[in-house]
Amino acid sequence: MNYETTMADLSGAPGTLVEEIEVDGRRARRRRIIVVVVVAAVLLALAAWMMSRGADGDTALEPSTQNAAPTVTVVEPGRTTVTGLINATGSLAATHEVAVGVVGEGGRVISVPVQVGDWVRRGQVLAVIDRSVQNEQAAGSAAQIEVAKADASLAQSNLDRALKLVDRGFISKADVDRLTSTRDAAVARVKVAQASYRELLARNARLNIVAPVGGLILDRNVEVGQVLGAGGQNPPFTMAQDGQMELLAKVGEDDLGSIAVGSTAQVTPVGSDRAFTGQIWKKEPTIDPTDRQGVVRVALPYDPAIHPGGFASAVIDGGTVVAPRLPESAIMSDTKGSYVYVVGKDNKIERRAVKTGTVTDEGTAIVAGLSGTEHVVLRAGGFLNPGDKVRPVLPTKR
C-alpha cells in the first residue's frame, strides 16, 4: 500500500522533478565554462608575464643600441706655428690735419686760387684779402720815412756848420751839443718811420691766407666776397700735412697686445677693390670701456682712392705664435668664456676652458688651455655633457 501511495504521489506531479534536474544540469555546465575561461585568462596572463620577464632578462644581458656609447670624431691638434692675422675696421683720416685760419685782421676776400684736392707748397697763397686801405696806409708810412730823412739831413747840416764856427768863437759848446742832440733825434725818427713802414708791410702780408705747411687741401669754407675776421669758428681751409693719411683701426684688447709698432697692414677702403700697404705707427694708450676695443693708427701713402672720413677694413700682421690650432666647430662659448670638450680618462667627456688667439683660414690658435696632445671633440659638442661616456674616433685621413 505504501508503495502504491508513493508512486501515486509521484505520478500526480510528473513534470516537476524532471524540470529541476534539467535546471541543475545547465547551472553545472555554466560553472564549468566560467572556470575554464578564468583558468585560460590566468594562463594567458602568466604567459605574458613570463614573456616580459624574459625580455627584461635579455635587455639586462645584452644592452640595446640605444644605451651604447655614442661615437664622436676627435682630433689631436698638436702645436703649429700660426701667423697672426688680425682683422680690424675703422675710419680713414689725415695723419696730421692742419686748420688754416685768418692770421691778420681779416677783410673782404677778393680771390681764392685753390680748390679742395689741390696740392700746395708751404707759403703759397690760398686766399687773397682786399688791402686797398692798408696799401694807402703803407704809402703814408713810406712818405713819413722821407720826411724823417729830410729832417735828419737838415739837422746834420746844421751841426756841420756849427762845428766849423766853434773854433772862431761864434758858436758856444752848448749850441754844438744842442745841435748834435737835434741831429740824433732826427736820425732816430727815421728809424722809427722805417720800423712803422715795415710793420705795415708785415700786416699787409698777413692779410692773405697762406699755407703754413705743404700738403693737400681737404676742405674749403671761403668764397669770393666773403668777409673774414680773426678768431672765426670754422677755419677757411683744412689741410693734410704732406698728404699723409691713416686708418684709425679698432681692435679688441686681446689682439692689441700682439700688435707691434712697425707691423704691416693691408688696408682696403669700402667700395674699392684695391688694398694699400700701411704700417702701424702708433697704438693709442687707452681702451674704450663701452666696447673693450683700442685704436691702432696705420700710416698710409697718399692716393686719390683714399678718402678721409671713409670706412675701411684692414688685415694686420700680428706676428707668429706656436700653439695648438682647432677648427671653429670644436670651439664653443658661453657666459664663462670659450671652452672645448676633451675625451679624458675612461673615454668620458671633460670640459676644458681655453683662450683663443689668432684666427686664420686654417683654424683658431689656442694660446692657453691645451697642450696639443689631447683628444678634442671635433664637432657635435653641443649634444654632449661633461661626464658622458663616448667612443672616440680619429678622422679618416685623405
C-alpha positions as CSV (number, residue, x, y, z in Angstrom):
1,M,0.0,0.0,0.0
2,N,2.8,2.3,0.8
3,Y,4.4,1.6,-2.5
4,E,1.3,2.3,-4.4
5,T,0.7,5.5,-2.4
6,T,4.2,6.7,-3.1
7,M,4.0,6.1,-6.8
8,A,0.7,7.7,-6.9
9,D,2.2,10.8,-5.3
10,L,5.0,10.9,-7.9
11,S,2.6,10.3,-10.7
12,G,0.4,13.0,-9.5
13,A,3.3,15.6,-10.3
14,P,5.0,14.1,-13.3
15,G,6.9,17.4,-14.7
16,T,8.3,19.0,-11.5
17,L,11.2,16.7,-10.7
18,V,12.3,16.5,-14.3
19,E,12.4,20.2,-14.7
20,E,14.5,20.6,-11.6
21,I,17.1,18.0,-12.8
22,E,17.4,19.9,-16.2
23,V,18.0,23.3,-14.4
24,D,20.7,21.8,-12.2
25,G,22.5,20.4,-15.3
26,R,22.5,23.8,-17.0
27,R,23.9,25.5,-14.0
28,A,26.7,22.9,-13.7
29,R,27.7,23.4,-17.3
30,R,27.7,27.2,-16.9
31,R,30.0,26.9,-13.8
32,R,32.4,24.7,-15.8
33,I,32.5,27.2,-18.6
34,I,33.3,30.1,-16.2
35,V,36.0,28.1,-14.6
36,V,37.6,27.2,-17.9
37,V,37.5,30.9,-19.0
38,V,39.1,32.1,-15.7
39,V,41.8,29.4,-15.9
40,A,42.5,30.4,-19.5
41,A,42.8,34.1,-18.6
42,V,45.1,33.2,-15.7
43,L,47.3,31.1,-18.0
44,L,47.4,33.9,-20.6
45,A,48.4,36.5,-18.0
46,L,51.0,34.2,-16.6
47,A,52.4,33.6,-20.1
48,A,52.5,37.3,-20.8
49,W,54.3,38.0,-17.5
50,M,56.8,35.3,-18.2
51,M,57.5,36.7,-21.7
52,S,58.0,40.2,-20.3
53,R,60.4,38.8,-17.7
54,G,62.2,37.0,-20.4
55,A,62.5,40.2,-22.5
56,D,63.8,42.1,-19.4
57,G,66.4,39.5,-18.8
58,D,67.6,39.7,-22.4
59,T,67.9,43.5,-22.1
60,A,70.0,43.2,-18.9
61,L,72.2,40.7,-20.5
62,E,72.6,42.4,-23.9
63,P,72.3,46.2,-23.8
64,S,70.4,47.8,-26.6
65,T,71.9,50.0,-29.1
66,Q,70.1,53.0,-27.6
67,N,72.2,52.8,-24.4
68,A,75.5,52.2,-26.2
69,A,78.2,54.9,-26.0
70,P,77.9,57.3,-29.0
71,T,80.7,57.6,-31.5
72,V,82.4,61.0,-31.7
73,T,85.1,62.3,-34.0
74,V,88.1,63.7,-32.2
75,V,91.3,65.4,-33.3
76,E,94.7,65.8,-31.7
77,P,95.7,69.4,-32.5
78,G,99.4,69.2,-31.8
79,R,101.3,72.5,-32.0
80,T,101.7,74.7,-35.1
81,T,103.4,77.9,-36.0
82,V,100.4,80.3,-36.6
83,T,100.9,83.5,-38.4
84,G,98.8,86.1,-36.7
85,L,96.4,87.9,-39.0
86,I,94.1,90.3,-37.1
87,N,91.1,91.7,-38.9
88,A,90.0,95.3,-38.0
89,T,87.9,98.1,-39.3
90,G,88.0,101.8,-38.9
91,S,87.8,105.3,-40.4
92,L,90.3,106.9,-42.7
93,A,91.7,110.3,-41.7
94,A,94.6,112.7,-42.3
95,T,97.6,111.8,-40.2
96,H,98.2,115.4,-39.3
97,E,95.2,117.6,-40.0
98,V,96.0,121.3,-40.1
99,A,93.3,124.0,-39.7
100,V,94.3,127.2,-41.7
101,G,92.6,130.4,-40.4
102,V,93.0,134.1,-40.6
103,V,96.3,135.3,-39.1
104,G,95.9,139.0,-39.7
105,E,93.0,141.4,-39.1
106,G,91.0,139.9,-42.0
107,G,88.9,141.6,-44.6
108,R,86.9,141.0,-47.8
109,V,88.0,138.1,-49.9
110,I,88.8,139.0,-53.5
111,S,90.3,135.8,-54.7
112,V,90.6,132.1,-53.8
113,P,93.1,130.4,-56.2
114,V,92.9,126.9,-54.7
115,Q,90.3,124.1,-54.6
116,V,89.7,121.0,-52.5
117,G,92.1,118.3,-53.5
118,D,94.9,120.7,-54.7
119,W,98.4,120.2,-53.6
120,V,100.0,123.4,-52.2
121,R,103.5,124.3,-51.0
122,R,104.4,126.0,-47.8
123,G,103.8,129.7,-48.1
124,Q,101.5,129.5,-51.1
125,V,98.6,132.0,-51.1
126,L,95.3,130.3,-50.5
127,A,93.0,133.3,-50.3
128,V,93.7,137.0,-51.2
129,I,92.2,139.7,-48.9
130,D,91.4,143.2,-50.1
131,R,94.1,145.6,-48.9
132,S,93.4,148.9,-50.6
133,V,93.1,150.7,-47.3
134,Q,96.2,149.1,-45.9
135,N,98.2,150.0,-49.1
136,E,97.4,153.7,-48.6
137,Q,98.5,153.4,-45.0
138,A,101.7,151.8,-46.2
139,A,102.3,154.6,-48.7
140,G,101.8,157.2,-46.0
141,S,104.2,155.4,-43.8
142,A,106.8,155.4,-46.6
143,A,106.3,159.2,-47.0
144,Q,107.0,159.7,-43.3
145,I,110.3,158.0,-43.8
146,E,111.3,160.5,-46.4
147,V,110.2,163.4,-44.1
148,A,112.2,162.0,-41.3
149,K,115.2,161.6,-43.5
150,A,115.0,165.2,-44.7
151,D,114.8,166.4,-41.1
152,A,117.8,164.3,-40.2
153,S,119.7,165.6,-43.2
154,L,119.0,169.2,-42.2
155,A,120.0,168.5,-38.6
156,Q,123.2,167.0,-39.8
157,S,124.0,170.1,-42.0
158,N,123.3,172.5,-39.1
159,L,125.7,170.5,-36.9
160,D,128.4,170.5,-39.5
161,R,128.2,174.3,-39.9
162,A,128.3,174.8,-36.2
163,L,131.4,172.7,-35.8
164,K,133.2,175.0,-38.3
165,L,132.3,178.1,-36.3
166,V,133.3,176.8,-32.9
167,D,136.9,177.4,-33.5
168,R,136.2,181.0,-34.4
169,G,134.2,181.5,-31.2
170,F,130.9,182.3,-32.9
171,I,129.2,179.2,-31.5
172,S,129.4,178.0,-28.0
173,K,130.0,174.5,-26.9
174,A,126.4,174.3,-25.6
175,D,125.0,175.2,-29.0
176,V,127.0,172.4,-30.5
177,D,125.6,169.9,-28.0
178,R,122.0,171.1,-28.8
179,L,122.5,170.7,-32.5
180,T,124.1,167.3,-32.0
181,S,121.0,166.2,-30.0
182,T,118.7,167.5,-32.7
183,R,120.6,165.6,-35.3
184,D,120.4,162.4,-33.2
185,A,116.7,162.8,-32.7
186,A,116.1,163.2,-36.4
187,V,118.1,160.1,-37.2
188,A,116.0,158.2,-34.6
189,R,112.8,159.4,-36.2
190,V,114.0,158.0,-39.5
191,K,114.4,154.6,-37.8
192,V,111.0,154.8,-36.2
193,A,109.4,155.7,-39.5
194,Q,111.1,152.8,-41.2
195,A,110.0,150.4,-38.5
196,S,106.4,151.6,-38.8
197,Y,106.6,151.1,-42.5
198,R,107.9,147.5,-42.1
199,E,105.2,146.7,-39.6
200,L,102.5,147.9,-42.1
201,L,104.1,145.8,-44.8
202,A,104.1,142.7,-42.5
203,R,100.5,143.3,-41.5
204,N,99.5,143.6,-45.2
205,A,101.3,140.4,-45.9
206,R,99.4,138.7,-43.1
207,L,96.1,139.7,-44.7
208,N,96.4,136.9,-47.3
209,I,95.7,133.4,-46.1
210,V,98.8,131.3,-46.9
211,A,99.6,127.6,-46.4
212,P,101.6,127.1,-43.2
213,V,102.8,123.7,-44.5
214,G,102.9,121.8,-47.7
215,G,100.2,119.3,-48.3
216,L,96.7,118.5,-49.6
217,I,93.6,120.8,-49.3
218,L,90.9,118.7,-47.6
219,D,88.3,121.3,-47.0
220,R,87.5,124.9,-48.1
221,N,85.0,127.1,-46.3
222,V,85.5,130.5,-48.0
223,E,84.2,132.2,-51.2
224,V,85.0,135.4,-53.0
225,G,83.2,138.4,-51.4
226,Q,83.1,136.8,-48.0
227,V,84.4,138.9,-45.1
228,L,86.7,137.1,-42.8
229,G,87.8,138.1,-39.3
230,A,90.2,136.7,-36.8
231,G,89.0,134.0,-34.5
232,G,86.3,132.5,-36.7
233,Q,84.7,129.2,-35.6
234,N,85.1,127.4,-38.9
235,P,88.6,127.7,-40.4
236,P,88.6,128.7,-44.1
237,F,90.8,125.8,-45.1
238,T,91.7,122.3,-43.7
239,M,94.9,120.6,-44.9
240,A,96.6,117.2,-44.6
241,Q,100.2,117.9,-43.9
242,D,102.4,116.3,-46.6
243,G,99.2,114.5,-47.8
244,Q,99.8,111.7,-45.3
245,M,96.7,109.5,-44.5
246,E,96.0,106.9,-41.8
247,L,93.5,104.3,-40.8
248,L,92.1,104.5,-37.2
249,A,91.7,100.8,-36.8
250,K,89.7,99.4,-33.9
251,V,90.8,96.1,-32.5
252,G,89.9,94.1,-29.4
253,E,92.0,94.4,-26.3
254,D,93.1,90.8,-26.6
255,D,94.6,91.4,-30.0
256,L,96.0,94.8,-29.1
257,G,98.9,93.2,-27.2
258,S,100.0,91.1,-30.2
259,I,100.3,94.2,-32.5
260,A,103.7,95.9,-32.5
261,V,104.5,99.4,-33.8
262,G,106.1,98.9,-37.2
263,S,103.9,96.0,-38.2
264,T,102.4,96.0,-41.6
265,A,98.7,96.0,-42.6
266,Q,96.7,95.6,-45.8
267,V,94.0,98.3,-45.9
268,T,91.0,98.1,-48.3
269,P,88.7,101.1,-48.4
270,V,85.0,100.4,-48.7
271,G,83.9,100.5,-52.4
272,S,87.4,99.8,-53.6
273,D,89.0,96.5,-54.7
274,R,92.5,97.9,-54.1
275,A,94.5,97.1,-51.0
276,F,97.1,99.6,-49.7
277,T,100.1,98.5,-47.7
278,G,100.4,100.6,-44.5
279,Q,102.4,100.5,-41.3
280,I,101.4,100.7,-37.7
281,W,103.0,103.9,-36.4
282,K,101.1,104.4,-33.1
283,K,98.9,102.5,-30.6
284,E,96.5,104.5,-28.6
285,P,97.2,104.0,-24.8
286,T,93.5,103.8,-23.8
287,I,90.7,101.2,-24.2
288,D,87.1,102.2,-24.9
289,P,85.2,100.9,-21.8
290,T,82.0,100.6,-23.8
291,D,83.2,98.1,-26.4
292,R,86.5,97.0,-24.9
293,Q,88.4,98.0,-28.1
294,G,91.6,100.0,-28.7
295,V,92.8,102.0,-31.7
296,V,95.9,101.4,-33.7
297,R,96.9,104.0,-36.3
298,V,98.0,102.7,-39.7
299,A,100.0,105.2,-41.8
300,L,99.2,105.1,-45.5
301,P,100.8,106.8,-48.5
302,Y,98.7,109.4,-50.4
303,D,96.4,108.0,-53.1
304,P,93.3,109.6,-54.6
305,A,91.3,106.4,-53.7
306,I,91.9,107.1,-50.0
307,H,89.2,109.5,-48.9
308,P,89.4,110.9,-45.3
309,G,86.3,110.2,-43.4
310,G,85.7,107.0,-45.3
311,F,85.4,103.5,-43.9
312,A,88.0,100.7,-44.5
313,S,88.9,97.2,-43.4
314,A,92.4,96.1,-42.5
315,V,94.3,92.8,-42.1
316,I,97.1,93.4,-39.6
317,D,100.2,91.3,-39.2
318,G,100.0,90.1,-35.6
319,G,103.3,88.2,-35.6
320,T,103.7,84.4,-35.2
321,V,102.9,82.0,-32.3
322,V,103.5,78.3,-31.7
323,A,100.2,76.9,-30.4
324,P,97.5,74.2,-30.9
325,R,95.1,75.1,-33.7
326,L,91.5,74.0,-33.9
327,P,88.6,74.4,-36.4
328,E,85.8,76.7,-35.4
329,S,83.4,73.7,-35.0
330,A,85.5,72.4,-32.0
331,I,85.3,75.7,-30.0
332,M,82.2,76.7,-28.0
333,S,81.5,79.5,-25.7
334,D,79.1,80.6,-23.0
335,T,78.9,83.1,-20.2
336,K,82.0,81.6,-18.7
337,G,84.1,82.0,-21.8
338,S,85.4,79.8,-24.6
339,Y,85.8,76.0,-24.0
340,V,86.3,72.7,-25.7
341,Y,85.3,69.1,-24.9
342,V,88.2,66.7,-24.3
343,V,87.9,62.9,-24.2
344,G,89.6,62.1,-20.9
345,K,90.0,59.0,-18.7
346,D,87.6,56.1,-19.3
347,N,86.5,57.9,-22.5
348,K,84.5,60.4,-20.6
349,I,83.8,63.9,-21.7
350,E,85.7,66.7,-19.9
351,R,85.1,70.4,-20.3
352,R,88.3,72.4,-20.8
353,A,88.4,76.2,-20.7
354,V,90.6,77.7,-23.4
355,K,91.8,81.1,-24.5
356,T,91.6,81.7,-28.3
357,G,94.2,83.7,-30.3
358,T,94.8,84.4,-33.9
359,V,92.1,83.3,-36.3
360,T,93.2,82.1,-39.7
361,D,91.6,80.3,-42.7
362,E,93.1,77.0,-41.3
363,G,91.7,77.5,-37.8
364,T,91.9,79.3,-34.5
365,A,95.0,79.3,-32.4
366,I,94.5,78.2,-28.7
367,V,97.0,80.2,-26.7
368,A,96.0,78.8,-23.3
369,G,94.2,75.7,-22.0
370,L,95.6,73.0,-24.3
371,S,99.0,71.3,-24.7
372,G,98.1,69.9,-28.1
373,T,98.2,66.2,-27.1
374,E,94.5,66.0,-26.0
375,H,91.8,64.3,-28.0
376,V,89.3,67.2,-28.6
377,V,85.8,66.6,-29.9
378,L,85.8,67.9,-33.4
379,R,82.1,68.7,-33.8
380,A,78.6,68.0,-32.2
381,G,79.9,69.1,-28.9
382,G,76.7,70.8,-28.2
383,F,74.9,67.4,-27.8
384,L,77.4,66.2,-25.1
385,N,77.7,67.0,-21.4
386,P,80.7,66.6,-19.1
387,G,80.8,63.0,-17.8
388,D,79.2,61.4,-20.8
389,K,81.0,58.3,-22.0
390,V,81.8,58.2,-25.7
391,R,83.7,56.1,-28.2
392,P,86.3,58.4,-29.8
393,V,87.3,58.0,-33.4
394,L,90.1,59.9,-35.2
395,P,89.0,61.4,-38.6
396,T,89.9,59.4,-41.7
397,K,93.0,60.8,-43.4
398,R,92.6,61.6,-47.1
